[in-house]
Each structure stands twice: as C-alpha cells, then as structure tokens.
C-alpha cells in the first residue's frame, strides 16, 4: 500500500480531540467563542475533527505548505466565518544554500545536534570535498554525497540515509527549534484557566523542548525536600499548569499499522489551572 493511502489520516486524532474538547467545549467566561490555533495544519485532519466536535469553534490554521493552505481553504468553505489561515512558505533550496556557505566544522555540528546523525563528521568532510570540486546545487546530489559517506552496513536499515541530514538542515535554515522555543511559552501564556495545550512532536529534539517547558510550568516551586507545597505557605504560588499526559504518549500498534507516519509521534498535553501570580 502506497504512502498516499495514509496521507489524509490524522495522527492520534482521537486522543488529541479527547484532550482538547473539554477546554474548547466549556463556555467562556467572557462569552466569546473558543479559539484553537493549529500551528501545523497539514491536511487539516485534526482541525476538522475539532471543528466537528465543537460547534462555534474559531480555528486559526498555520502552515508553510501551500497544499496545506489549500486544505485549509476547503475547510474554511465548510465552516464559513470560523477558519482563519496563515501561510509562511519555504522550499528545499534553502537547505542547499546552507550547504554552500557553512564551514565543515559547523556543518558537522548541525548534523550531529539537529539530525542526531552519528556519521556527521564523515558527511561534513564528504560535502566539503565535493564542494571544493564543484558546487552542490541539487538535493539529489547532496543525497548521493550523504549516502556515499555513510558505511554500507549502516545504509541497510532506517530508510533513506540522507533523511537525518535534510532534517538537520531544515531545522537550521528555518530556525525551527528556535521558533519552537519562542512559541511554546507564548502559546502557554495565552491560555486562560481551564484552557488546554496539546503538542505532537515528530522527533526527539522537539519533544525534549516541549517536555522541558511543560515540566517546568507544572512543577511545584517550593524547594525540594520541604514537607509542604508552595500553596500551603503562600496561596496562589503553586504550579500554573497540570500535566494531562504521563510522559509522552505514543500511538498504539493498530494506528501505526493503519498510518505508518504516526510511528514517530510523541504527544504531550497540559491544562492551565491558575493565572500567573
């Protein structure tokens, strides 16, 4: 069965909906309709499920892919007045321009840190050697360089051997982790008490940032070892959030079988329980 058969199946849609509906379905204290921000709209599967589950919901859908925005436009036609779209476009040529300018040592660091590539140094050396002979101007050429730099035994498993390299370059060029570091506190600060936050991460670097932010906001600020909580000493100073998931939840085997792209997903969620002190 080809990948296209799974393209419109939203990952962990039932769990995402179950976590967000209690906050989105509750009447707002100010009388305004609930607002959902979907920062990775994709094919709008999650957005559609939540619009169906929460009549009157206002959706803000964000995606860098024009195809995703087209899916959003279809959704907007079905839910007039409820859907707002924001499009920020980039393409793969940006990754090549990194490759052209970055020094070998920095390229190795990017591949190791953002791609978790164990052959980062070998790949960086190979890219530098090829670049000295002639410019690397296509993604196909870069992919071939990466493949040749990785030992044959390591190429036999794990799919396309260049996928970690392209992931690392995309993250570097688009400052994806930096954007996530800035977006997480901004998104959490927007929530009112009772509002809920759900994040689906597709690689460990993203999940690590989400975990760190949620754990920090749900932890009791009282010094470790004290037999009392911060609220017991000074009411209103306890955690502002509570975790709705225990660790990172993963899709079950049945979902992965029906939708292989779900295999790398990690879901975390939290609810705001109080305003800032």
Secondary structure, 3 states (H helix, E strand, C coil): CCHHHHCCCCCCHHHHHHHHHHHHHCCCCCCCCCEEEECCCCCCHHHHHHHHHCCCCEEEEEECCHHHHHHHHHHHHHCCCCEEEEECCCCCHHHHHHHHHCCHHHHHHHHHHHHCCCCHHHHHHHHHHHHHHCCCCCHHHHHHHHHHHCCHHHHCCCCCCCHHHHHHHHHHHHCHHHHHHHHHHHHHHHCCCCCEEEEEECCHHHHHHHHHHHHHHHCCCCCCCCCCCHHHHCCCCCCCEEECCCCCECCCHHHHHHCHHHHHCEEEEEEECCCCC
